[in-house]
Amino acid sequence: MPVAALHADSWRRHYRGAYSDAFLDGDVVVDRLAAWTERLERRDPGSCTILAEDASGLIGFAHTVFDEDPSWGALLDNIHVAHAHQHRGVGSGLLSRTAAAVAARHQRSGIHLWVLEQNLDAQAFYEARGARRMERAPVLPPGGVAGRLAGSPHKLRYAWDDPSVLIRQSRTLEG
């Protein structure tokens, strides 16, 4: 499954130091395959997965849970872009399409996400697109298996109160 493979590759590239090397070098593909198989078979109307593809196949994806939190709004649970396609607008496009999906479902909903504290590139990406850093919390281990963490990593919540800014940014870049 291409989504699971891209997700595992992204974790291997960006989650070292937060997730254990044994997990990233071993079970991460099986873990992501199980997670995505369950997620896609469930066909939950309260979430959506947006794919970015080119002639070579899948180059990115975003998965959003619409009513995840009454205060923060929709949760952008995953957004990953294939390494070879980063810095080409794929992530910005996925953010814009995510914001459009949230706006189509809710008149007024924010969007939030969690990013690893060590992932400075992702933080800069979200901040450049208007997200505000809101809070810090401990990372929960993937699949609830404590041994999959390396130490006690933390994550940061980033949020957009008005996700329409992401749609406007995309239109500005396109036009």
C-alpha positions as CSV (number, residue, x, y, z in Angstrom):
1,M,0.0,0.0,0.0
2,P,1.7,3.2,-1.2
3,V,0.3,5.4,1.6
4,A,1.7,3.1,4.3
5,A,5.1,2.9,2.5
6,L,5.3,6.7,2.2
7,H,4.3,7.2,5.8
8,A,6.9,4.7,7.0
9,D,9.6,6.4,4.9
10,S,8.7,9.8,6.3
11,W,8.9,8.6,9.8
12,R,12.3,7.0,9.2
13,R,13.6,10.3,7.8
14,H,12.1,12.7,10.3
15,Y,11.3,10.8,13.6
16,R,14.8,9.5,14.5
17,G,15.6,10.5,18.0
18,A,11.9,10.5,19.0
19,Y,11.1,7.0,17.9
20,S,13.5,4.1,18.6
21,D,15.8,3.0,15.8
22,A,14.7,-0.6,16.4
23,F,11.1,0.4,15.6
24,L,12.0,2.6,12.6
25,D,14.4,0.1,11.1
26,G,12.1,-2.8,11.8
27,D,8.3,-2.8,12.5
28,V,7.4,0.7,11.2
29,V,6.3,-0.6,7.8
30,V,4.1,-3.3,9.3
31,D,2.7,-0.8,11.8
32,R,1.8,1.8,9.2
33,L,0.3,-0.9,6.9
34,A,-1.9,-2.1,9.7
35,A,-2.9,1.4,10.6
36,W,-3.7,2.5,7.1
37,T,-5.5,-0.8,6.2
38,E,-7.8,-0.3,9.2
39,R,-8.3,3.4,8.5
40,L,-9.1,3.0,4.8
41,E,-11.4,0.0,5.3
42,R,-13.4,1.8,8.0
43,R,-14.4,4.6,5.5
44,D,-15.2,7.0,8.3
45,P,-17.3,9.9,7.1
46,G,-15.8,12.0,9.9
47,S,-12.4,12.0,8.2
48,C,-10.8,12.4,4.8
49,T,-7.6,11.4,3.2
50,I,-6.3,13.5,0.3
51,L,-3.7,12.1,-2.0
52,A,-1.2,14.0,-4.2
53,E,0.0,12.0,-7.2
54,D,2.0,12.5,-10.3
55,A,3.0,10.2,-13.2
56,S,5.2,8.2,-10.8
57,G,2.4,7.5,-8.3
58,L,1.8,8.8,-4.8
59,I,4.0,11.7,-3.8
60,G,2.1,12.9,-0.7
61,F,-1.0,12.7,1.4
62,A,-2.9,14.4,4.2
63,H,-5.4,12.8,6.6
64,T,-7.8,14.9,8.6
65,V,-10.3,14.0,11.3
66,F,-13.0,16.7,11.1
67,D,-14.5,16.8,14.6
68,E,-11.5,15.7,16.6
69,D,-11.6,18.5,19.2
70,P,-14.4,20.9,20.1
71,S,-11.9,23.7,21.0
72,W,-9.3,23.2,18.3
73,G,-11.4,21.9,15.4
74,A,-10.3,19.5,12.8
75,L,-7.1,17.5,13.4
76,L,-4.6,17.2,10.5
77,D,-3.5,13.9,11.8
78,N,-1.0,13.1,9.0
79,I,0.7,15.1,6.2
80,H,3.7,13.6,4.5
81,V,5.4,14.4,1.2
82,A,7.8,12.0,-0.5
83,H,11.4,13.2,0.1
84,A,12.1,13.7,-3.6
85,H,9.1,16.0,-4.0
86,Q,9.6,18.2,-1.0
87,H,10.0,22.0,-1.5
88,R,7.9,21.8,-4.7
89,G,4.5,23.0,-3.3
90,V,3.1,19.6,-2.7
91,G,2.7,20.2,1.1
92,S,1.2,23.6,0.5
93,G,-1.3,22.1,-1.9
94,L,-2.2,19.4,0.5
95,L,-2.8,22.0,3.3
96,S,-5.0,24.1,0.9
97,R,-7.1,21.0,-0.1
98,T,-7.4,20.1,3.6
99,A,-8.6,23.5,4.5
100,A,-11.1,23.4,1.6
101,A,-12.4,20.0,2.9
102,V,-12.8,21.4,6.4
103,A,-14.5,24.5,5.2
104,A,-16.9,22.4,3.0
105,R,-17.9,20.4,6.1
106,H,-18.0,23.2,8.7
107,Q,-18.7,26.9,8.4
108,R,-16.3,27.7,11.3
109,S,-13.7,25.2,12.3
110,G,-10.0,25.6,13.0
111,I,-7.4,23.1,12.1
112,H,-4.6,21.9,14.3
113,L,-1.8,19.3,14.2
114,W,0.9,18.0,16.2
115,V,4.6,18.0,15.1
116,L,7.6,16.6,16.9
117,E,9.6,19.1,18.8
118,Q,12.8,18.1,17.0
119,N,11.2,18.5,13.5
120,L,12.3,22.1,13.0
121,D,11.8,22.0,9.2
122,A,8.1,21.1,9.7
123,Q,7.7,23.8,12.3
124,A,9.1,26.4,9.9
125,F,6.8,25.1,7.1
126,Y,3.7,25.5,9.3
127,E,4.7,28.8,10.7
128,A,5.4,30.2,7.2
129,R,1.8,29.2,6.4
130,G,0.3,31.1,9.3
131,A,0.1,28.4,12.0
132,R,0.6,29.4,15.6
133,R,2.5,27.2,18.1
134,M,0.0,26.7,20.9
135,E,1.3,24.0,23.4
136,R,3.8,21.3,24.1
137,A,2.9,17.7,25.2
138,P,4.6,14.3,25.6
139,V,4.6,12.1,22.5
140,L,2.5,8.9,22.8
141,P,4.2,5.8,21.6
142,P,3.0,4.4,18.2
143,G,0.5,1.6,18.8
144,G,0.8,2.2,22.5
145,V,4.1,0.3,22.7
146,A,6.4,2.3,25.0
147,G,9.5,0.6,23.6
148,R,8.9,2.4,20.3
149,L,9.9,5.7,21.8
150,A,13.5,6.9,22.2
151,G,13.6,8.6,25.6
152,S,10.8,11.1,26.4
153,P,10.1,13.1,23.2
154,H,7.6,16.0,23.0
155,K,5.3,17.3,20.4
156,L,4.0,20.8,19.6
157,R,0.4,21.7,18.7
158,Y,0.2,24.2,15.8
159,A,-3.2,25.7,14.9
160,W,-4.9,27.9,12.4
161,D,-8.0,29.6,13.8
162,D,-9.1,30.4,10.3
163,P,-8.1,27.8,7.8
164,S,-9.3,29.9,4.9
165,V,-5.9,31.6,5.0
166,L,-4.5,28.3,3.6
167,I,-6.9,28.4,0.7
168,R,-6.0,32.1,0.0
169,Q,-2.3,31.4,0.2
170,S,-2.7,28.6,-2.4
171,R,-4.6,30.9,-4.8
172,T,-2.0,33.6,-4.4
173,L,0.8,31.1,-5.3
174,E,-1.2,29.7,-8.3
175,G,-2.3,33.1,-9.7
